[in-house]
Amino acid sequence: TDVLPLFTSASYLQGNFYILLEFLGDAFGMAYVVGLAIAAYRRYVKRLAKLETGWRDSLVLGMLLWIGLSGFIVEAVRFFFVPSQWA
């Protein structure tokens, strides 16, 4: 959200800076989800001997994955209801 207009008339969430900010958020969010997928692959598919897997590991990995994916879901719903001007 943009709280700057509450204190001043300036707004920085517009134009090219906003597009760059959205791109960086999406790129780092995707890197986060891919990193979690790699961690799940190492833990559940490769089953390395040095990794002991318990139910807590699955719970934490699932919760972290939900946090990452829910960000993309919320953004998709926002784009559905409030379309961008340049799209």
N, C-alpha and C positions, 0 to 999 in steps of 0.2 A: 504494500500500500504506500501511497505517497502522502506523508505527513507534513512535508515542507509547506504546502499552501496554507496550513493552519497558522503558520508564523510569519509568512512572507508571501508576496505575490509571485515569486519565482517557482518554476517547476522544472525539474531536470528529467522527469520520466516521460520524455517525448523525443521524437526524431531519431537520429542515428544512435544516440546514446542508449535510448530505450531498446532499440533493436539489438545492439551489442550486448546489453545486459540480459535480454531474453535468450540470446544465443549462448552466452556463457553459462547461464543457469541451466539450460537444456543440455549443453555439452557436459558439464560437470555432474549433472544428475544422471545422465546416461553412463558416464564413467563409473559412478557410484553403483549403479545397478549391475553393470558388467563385472565390476570387481566382486560384488556379492555372488554373482553367478559363477565366477571362477572359484571363489571360496567354497561354494556348495559342490561344485564339480570335484574339487580336490578332496573334500570331506566324504562325499557320498558315492562318487563314481570310482575314483582312483583308490580310495580307502587306504591312505598311507598308514603304515604301521605306527608311526610316531603320533598320530592324531587319534585320541580316544574320543569317540562320539557318544554323547548321551542325549537325553531328551531336552536338556537345557540348551545345548548347542543348537538343536533344531529350532527351538523356540526363539532364541536370540536372532538367529539367521533369518527366520521367517518374519519376525517383527521388523528387523532392519530392512528387509526387502519390501515389506508393506509400506514403510515410511517412504522409501524411494519411489515405489510405483504409485502411491496415493498422490504424490506431488504431480505426476504426469496426468493422473485421472482428473484432479481438481483443475489443472490448467486446460485440459481438453473440454471439460464442462464449461469453464469460463469462456473459452473461445466459441463454444456452441451458442451460448446465450448472449454474449457481447462480442460480435465479430469485429475484427480489426479493420481499420480504415484502409490499409494498404493491401489487404488480402483479396 
